[in-house]
Amino acid sequence: MKINIINAATDLGVHVDGSDKGPLILSHEIENNKKIDSIITVKKKDIIKSHDPKDLEKNLKYVNEFNERLYKEIKNTKDKGLFPLTIGGDHSLAIASALASIKTDESLGIIWVDAHGDYNTFATTKTGNLHGLPLAANDGLCQKLTAFHDGAYFKPENTVIFGGRDIDPWEMPVIKENHANLITTQDIKEKEISKLVKEAVTLATKNTNGIHLSLDLDVIDPVVAPGVSVPAKDGIDEDEFLNIVRELLKYKDQIKSIDLVEFNPTRDIDDKTKKIALKTLEILLEEL
Ligand SMILES: [Mn+2]
């Protein structure tokens, strides 16, 4: 299938700068790949970001403005019959990518490979960094972040956090009360990855038309992949991560859109994270 690469150049959802620089660095390295139909870039507006600790909706207007433009581009991509592979950027961009995908396919599940739950709401966030809310937003729990979307939301029962280990104590009840699914880093270390992936796919595809897959590089241990904005210690290693990606791609007929997010080149050491991100993109381009 021909792929459209969408550079989602934003860091407006996080207090740390730099993840907006990630997409162009990565897509530049793969631009000659024959599977790629086109590469487009959606750029954040240059603003002075809010760092007010009392501001619990940081840069909300600008995150929404960015996501509305990204949403249109990804919907266009799908309307043209191209596969959207979105490179981020902080994880708030996945509100646009996931909702654009479900807008076209009407009913989808979501597999969110991430150290964090990203399941805070405006009622629970303590920082107001909006990249901590996108999965809850995709499940329809943060209306202030999704006004540009007029389609269905994902259902918590078809929502799977994969690799979670750094989940806020006030966030966990939101996950539980809504019956979203959580597969932890501990599960990955103790169980067979192929079985966990199968379990995630089964949950995400139950009574849906497929899957939106969102890959956050911070699921990997920060010693191995330091180039992320919010590292979470005791993560999985590179082989485990790439194995998860390969196992997921065994179900590629079900996968309708993919994000690879949170590469922050200003935090990277010796291109460690860049190299893993590029390997991931190569696997995706090879298999899709
Ligand atoms: Mn994330």
Residues whose N, C-alpha, C, O or C-beta is under 5 A from the ligand:
A	BS01	MN	H91 D114 D118 H131 D216
